């Protein structure tokens, strides 16, 4: 039995498309109360809101609302095809995966393989980007899940910890700090640092020093981890990175030494994150379970 009519699907999609009840009513040439009633009935049946309502602000889609409208648009398209006696093509479920740029060489391939083997009917696409860009993409619905660090995500996100991570100090073999098996933030503060130019990443590292009252000097902000490593190998400072390749040689063939940073405040989990804490699509829930099994 269909509990939501095609007309109600159409009304809700129009509200999402035009951003307000009044604009949708004008486009559809129906009354605003009719749209409001349809939206209330649909949300009541589903058991969760499709739009967030804040006084003085435009209607904004929730993550569940965005997925509902995507599916509803497909339903309306297929219904139109049926009316024209066209053949409705089968649609494959899609998963859009995001991965933080420094983690991608370590985790992305490991994530894609089990997804494609275990869920062969799932179309998987991916995007590698910076932290803030991934957060924005999760909020705006351009990606469904993200492999990233658990930095500054609020209660609107669901995070599942894959594994704990500690940063490493990367330096040339003759650096004064090499003699110790590990280093502390206070020891590193006396040396010029080489950080990532990814905004939130460098802010996080500098924030660790500020928590213990230290303000180290930054010699370089590098675009990639391998540039950080190369600069460190050439005595330009000490590179700090949570992602550290197992190789003890930089891209340009220079030897390197990597020491774990001991301070507990530096520990940061690698997480599987999605926006929204409500119900999600079955194929996304399956993907979450598979990624937790293979990556945790």
Residue, then its C-alpha position, 0 to 999 in steps of 0.5 A: x500500500x502506498x502511504x505517500x501519494x505522488x502528489x505529495x512527493x511532488x509537493x515536497x520536491x518542489x519545496x526542496x527545489x525552491x527553498x520555501x513554501x511560498x515559492x513552491x506554491x507559486x511555481x505549482x499554482x497551488x495554495x501554501x496551506x496545501x503544501x504545508x499540509x502535504x509536508x506535515x503528513x509526509x514527515x509524520x509518516x516518515x517519523x523524522x523532519x525533512x527540513x530544519x525550521x528556524x525562525x527568520x531563516x529559509x527552510x533547510x534540508x536535513x540529511x534525511x530530507x536531501x536523500x528523500x528528495x533525491x529518491x522522490x525525484x527519481x520516483x517521479x521521473x520513473x512515474x512519468x516514464x510509465x505514463x508514456x509507456x517507456x521502459x523504466x531502467x533499473x537504478x543502482x544504489x550509489x555511495x559517495x565516499x570522501x577521504x582526507x587527503x593525507x589519509x587517502x594513500x593509506x586508507x582509500x584503496x583499502x576502503x574501496x576494495x571490500x565495498x566493491x567485493x561485498x556490495x557488487x551492485x553498489x556504485x562507489x565514487x570517491x573524493x579526496x579533499x581537505x578537512x573543511x571541504x569534506x565537512x562542507x560536502x557532508x553537510x551539503x550532501x555531496x558525499x555520504x561518508x568520510x574517512x577523516x580525523x575527528x576534528x571539531x565535528x559537532x553533535x550533528x555528525x555521527x562518528x565511529x572511531x576506526x583507530x587512534x592516531x598519534x602524530x610523528x616528528x620527522x627529521x634528518x638522521x643527524x637532527x639533535x632530537x634523533x638520539x631519543x626514541x620519542x619526543x615531546x611537544x616541549x622538546x619540539x617547540x625549540x626547533x622550527x616546524x614544517x606543517x601542512x598548509x591544510x588550514x585546520x590541520x596546521x591550526x590543530x597542531x599549533x593548538x596542541x603547543x598553545x595548550x601547554x603554553x608554547x608558541x613554536x616557530x613555523x619554518x614552512x607550510x607545505x602543500x603535501x606530506x612528501x614536501x614536508x618530508x623532503x624539507x625535513x630531510x634537507x634540514x629545513x626543520x622538523x615535520x609534524x604529521x599524523x600520517x607517516x609512510x613506512x619508508x625512511x627515505x624521502x621522494x628525492x632519496x634523502x634519509x629520514x627518521x620518524x619519532x612518535x610524539x608522546x603527549x596524550x593531548x596529541x592523540x586524535x582518532x581516525x573516524x568514519x563520519x556522516x552528517x546526521x544522526x537519524x536513520x540512513x539509507x540501507x546501502x549506506x548503513x551496509x557500507x558503514x558496517x563493512x568499512x568498520x569491519x575492514x578498517x577498524 
